[in-house]
Amino acid sequence: FVSFLMQGQESQFLADSIAAIQENVFIQDEKNRLNVKLEVSDDVFSFGVVQDDLEMELKPNLNNRYGVVLSYRFLSVRIAFRPGITDKQKENKGDSNSFNMRVNFLFDNWNHDVEYSYIKGYYVENTQDFISDESGAHLQFPNLRSYLFAGSSSYRINKNYSLRASRSQTEIQRKSAGSFMPGVGYAYYQLTGAKVVTFPGGEEIQRDVYTDFEGINLALLIGYYYTFVIKNNWYLNGFAVPGAGVEFYNRTLRNNEGLNEKLHNTDYYLSLFYGVGGGYNGDKFFFGGNYSSQFSNSELNTNKVTLIPTKHSFSVFFGYRFKAPKTVSRPIEYI
């Protein structure tokens, strides 16, 4: 019985693949199949705080994320968790809590990404720049909280290039192609709760003066994406998305007497978001890996404090395509 079902499924795969290839020699449509993908990733936001020519790199103490990604048509849903840290890691870098929600809408021409991230508990990656400590422990901000809402929208120019093939694997790029993808990017962020500092060794102090940050970024993006298809469904891809924008941000100085001083600043900046990846995208199985990074540059001087959110991401994945059950296809078709 199982053998009969597998033969029927493979026959259906073959028929659909032939039809897709005849329709478009560059792109094979797999959106009507349910993609189940196992993924290991490391993609948390960090912050660089620059003041008076000093830069402090703040990072959360979080392990890699393990998840299952379900993709069907234009929608992808990710269910994931992060294993807990060890007692030694907690002692050296503190404890961090996080919540992340990301929605990707990959339509025929438009691509929309929206993400919300909350993290509590940061440590100073470059502690050695401020304190000499041979134990490997870091300065910690246990009550420091970050809120980040960010997104982007871009438009595909070349219809022969498939962003879905590398992002959600709901299509297969059959022939090499690339495309310009202009768009816009935006972000709103807060960083609050820097009053308490924990030093290596466990000593905790209450700062007399500390600063809260809040800012908005708006940018115009001009990206180019390319996928190089190798024989037998193997591929390499890469992209570069330069941008130019404006940043409006506030820094609020607080002290123990309850006095607050709010300063407003505006900066123009350049950014670059880039990444590379590769893998195998077959009719049923697919696997691969991706790496991406974001860099931004803004005008700084000794009279300003600038908060720069950055993100480095690395992931590996393995997946399989199924015929979508009606419990999945019906609500998606309705949407």
C-alpha positions in Angstrom: 0.0 0.0 0.0 2.8 2.4 0.9 4.7 1.5 -2.3 1.5 2.2 -4.3 1.1 5.6 -2.7 4.8 6.5 -3.3 4.6 5.5 -6.9 1.5 7.6 -7.4 3.1 10.6 -5.7 6.2 10.4 -7.8 4.1 10.2 -11.0 2.3 13.3 -9.9 5.6 15.1 -9.2 6.9 14.1 -12.7 3.7 15.3 -14.5 3.7 18.6 -12.6 7.4 19.2 -13.2 7.1 18.6 -17.0 4.2 21.0 -17.1 6.0 23.6 -15.2 9.1 23.4 -17.4 7.0 23.7 -20.5 5.4 26.8 -19.1 8.6 28.6 -18.1 12.1 27.3 -18.9 13.6 29.5 -16.2 11.2 28.8 -13.3 9.5 25.6 -12.1 6.4 26.3 -10.0 6.2 24.3 -6.7 3.9 26.7 -4.8 1.0 24.2 -4.7 3.1 21.8 -2.7 3.6 22.0 1.0 7.3 22.5 1.8 8.5 21.2 5.2 12.0 22.6 6.0 14.2 21.8 9.1 16.4 24.8 9.8 19.2 25.8 12.1 19.9 29.5 12.2 21.7 32.3 14.1 20.0 35.6 13.5 19.7 38.0 16.4 20.0 41.7 16.4 23.0 43.5 18.1 23.6 47.1 18.7 26.6 49.4 18.5 26.4 52.5 20.8 28.9 55.2 19.7 29.6 58.2 22.0 32.6 60.4 22.3 34.7 58.2 19.9 33.9 55.1 22.1 32.0 52.2 20.6 30.3 49.6 22.8 29.1 46.4 21.1 26.0 45.0 22.8 24.8 41.5 22.1 22.3 39.1 23.7 23.4 35.8 25.1 21.4 33.4 23.0 22.1 30.0 21.4 21.3 29.0 17.8 17.7 28.6 16.9 16.2 25.2 15.7 13.0 25.3 13.8 10.5 23.8 11.3 9.4 26.1 8.4 6.1 25.3 6.5 5.8 27.1 3.2 2.8 27.0 0.9 1.9 29.4 -1.9 2.8 32.9 -0.7 3.0 32.2 3.1 5.7 30.8 5.3 5.3 29.9 9.0 8.2 29.1 11.3 8.0 27.3 14.6 11.3 27.4 16.4 13.0 27.3 19.8 16.4 28.2 21.3 18.1 25.7 23.8 18.9 27.2 27.2 22.4 28.4 28.0 24.8 26.7 30.4 25.6 28.0 33.9 29.1 29.0 32.7 27.7 31.0 29.8 25.2 32.7 32.1 28.0 33.6 34.5 30.2 35.1 31.8 27.6 36.8 29.6 24.4 37.0 31.6 20.9 35.7 30.8 18.9 36.8 27.9 15.2 36.4 27.0 13.8 36.9 23.5 10.7 36.9 21.4 10.8 37.1 17.6 8.0 37.1 15.0 8.7 37.3 11.3 6.3 37.3 8.3 7.3 37.0 4.7 5.0 37.5 1.8 6.5 36.4 -1.5 4.1 37.4 -4.3 4.7 37.1 -8.0 6.5 40.5 -8.3 6.4 42.0 -4.8 8.3 40.8 -1.8 7.4 42.1 1.7 9.3 41.3 4.9 8.1 42.4 8.4 9.8 41.5 11.7 9.3 42.3 15.4 12.0 41.4 17.9 12.1 41.8 21.7 15.3 41.0 23.7 16.0 41.5 27.4 19.6 41.1 28.8 22.7 42.2 26.9 26.4 41.9 27.4 29.3 44.0 26.1 31.2 42.0 23.4 34.2 44.2 23.4 34.6 44.3 27.2 38.4 44.1 26.9 38.4 47.6 25.4 37.2 48.9 28.8 38.2 46.4 31.5 41.1 44.0 31.6 39.8 40.7 32.8 41.5 37.3 32.2 38.5 35.2 33.3 36.6 35.8 30.0 33.7 37.4 31.8 31.9 40.4 30.2 30.2 43.6 31.3 26.5 42.9 31.5 23.3 45.0 31.3 20.8 42.5 32.8 17.8 44.9 32.5 18.6 46.3 29.1 15.6 45.8 26.7 15.4 46.3 23.0 12.3 46.6 20.8 12.7 46.5 17.1 10.1 46.6 14.3 11.6 46.5 10.8 10.5 45.7 7.3 11.1 46.1 3.6 9.3 45.9 0.3 10.9 45.3 -3.0 9.8 44.8 -6.6 11.2 42.2 -9.1 12.1 43.6 -12.5 13.1 40.4 -14.3 10.2 37.8 -14.5 12.7 35.0 -15.2 14.3 35.4 -11.8 12.8 33.6 -8.8 13.3 34.9 -5.3 11.0 32.1 -4.0 13.6 29.5 -5.1 16.1 30.8 -2.6 13.8 32.1 0.1 10.9 29.7 0.5 11.8 26.9 -2.0 8.3 27.1 -3.4 9.9 27.5 -6.9 12.9 26.0 -8.6 15.3 28.2 -10.7 16.0 26.0 -13.8 18.2 28.4 -15.7 20.6 31.1 -14.4 19.0 34.5 -14.0 19.2 37.7 -12.0 17.1 40.8 -11.4 17.2 44.3 -10.0 14.8 44.7 -7.1 14.3 48.4 -6.0 12.3 49.0 -2.8 12.1 50.7 0.5 13.2 49.8 4.0 12.0 51.0 7.4 12.8 50.4 11.1 11.7 51.6 14.5 13.7 50.7 17.6 14.0 51.4 21.3 16.8 50.5 23.8 15.9 51.1 27.4 16.9 50.0 30.9 20.6 50.6 31.0 20.7 51.7 34.7 22.0 48.4 36.1 25.5 47.2 35.2 27.1 43.9 36.3 30.9 43.7 36.3 33.0 40.6 35.9 33.0 38.9 39.3 29.3 39.7 39.9 29.6 43.2 41.3 26.4 45.1 40.4 26.1 48.9 40.4 23.2 51.4 39.9 24.3 54.1 37.4 23.6 57.7 38.5 23.1 58.8 34.8 22.0 56.6 32.0 20.4 57.0 28.5 17.4 55.6 26.7 17.3 55.5 22.9 14.5 55.6 20.3 14.8 56.0 16.6 13.2 55.6 13.1 15.1 54.7 9.9 13.7 55.2 6.4 15.7 54.2 3.3 15.5 53.8 -0.4 16.9 50.4 -1.6 18.3 49.3 -5.0 19.1 45.6 -4.9 20.4 43.1 -7.4 19.9 39.3 -7.0 21.4 36.5 -9.0 21.1 32.7 -9.0 23.7 30.6 -10.9 22.2 27.2 -11.7 24.6 24.3 -11.9 23.9 21.0 -13.5 21.4 18.7 -11.7 19.6 21.2 -9.6 22.7 22.6 -7.8 22.8 26.3 -7.4 24.7 29.3 -6.0 23.1 32.7 -5.3 24.1 36.1 -4.1 22.6 39.5 -3.6 23.7 43.1 -2.7 21.2 45.8 -1.6 22.8 49.2 -1.2 20.6 51.9 0.3 20.5 55.5 1.4 18.2 56.9 4.0 17.6 59.2 7.0 17.5 58.4 10.7 15.5 60.3 13.3 16.5 59.4 16.8 16.1 60.6 20.4 18.3 60.0 23.4 16.8 60.7 26.8 19.3 61.3 29.7 18.0 60.1 33.0 19.3 60.3 36.6 18.4 59.1 40.0 16.6 62.4 40.9 14.0 61.8 38.2 15.2 64.6 35.9 15.1 63.8 32.1 16.7 65.6 29.2 15.6 64.6 25.7 17.8 65.4 22.7 16.7 65.1 19.1 19.1 64.2 16.2 18.9 63.5 12.5 21.5 61.7 10.4 21.7 60.7 6.8 23.3 57.3 6.2 24.3 54.7 3.7 23.7 51.0 4.1 24.6 47.7 2.5 22.7 44.4 2.9 24.4 41.5 1.2 24.4 37.7 1.3 25.4 34.5 -0.4 24.0 31.0 -0.4 23.9 27.7 -2.2 22.5 24.2 -2.2 20.4 21.6 -4.0 16.8 22.3 -5.1 15.4 19.1 -6.5 11.8 18.0 -7.4 11.3 16.6 -3.9 14.3 17.2 -1.7 16.1 20.4 -1.1 18.9 21.6 1.2 21.5 24.3 1.5 22.8 27.2 3.5 22.7 31.0 3.6 24.7 33.8 5.1 23.8 37.5 5.1 25.0 40.7 6.8 24.0 44.3 7.1 26.3 47.3 7.4 25.4 50.9 7.8 27.4 54.1 8.1 26.2 57.4 9.6 27.8 60.8 10.4 29.1 60.9 13.9 30.8 63.5 16.1 31.5 64.0 19.8 28.2 65.8 20.4 26.0 62.9 19.3 25.2 59.4 20.5 24.2 57.1 17.7 22.6 53.7 18.1 23.2 51.3 15.1 21.1 48.1 14.9 23.0 45.4 12.9 22.2 41.8 12.0 24.4 38.9 10.9 22.5 35.7 9.9 23.6 32.2 9.1 21.3 29.2 8.4 21.4 25.7 7.1 18.3 23.8 6.1 16.9 20.5 4.7 13.4 20.1 3.3 10.9 17.9 1.5 7.8 18.7 -0.6 4.5 17.1 0.0 1.1 17.3 -1.6 -0.7 19.9 0.5 -3.6 18.5 2.6 -6.9 20.2 2.4 -6.6 21.5 6.0 -3.7 23.7 4.6 -4.8 24.4 1.1 -8.4 25.5 1.9 -7.6 28.4 4.3 -4.7 29.6 2.1 -6.9 29.6 -1.0 -9.5 31.5 1.0 -6.9 34.2 1.9 
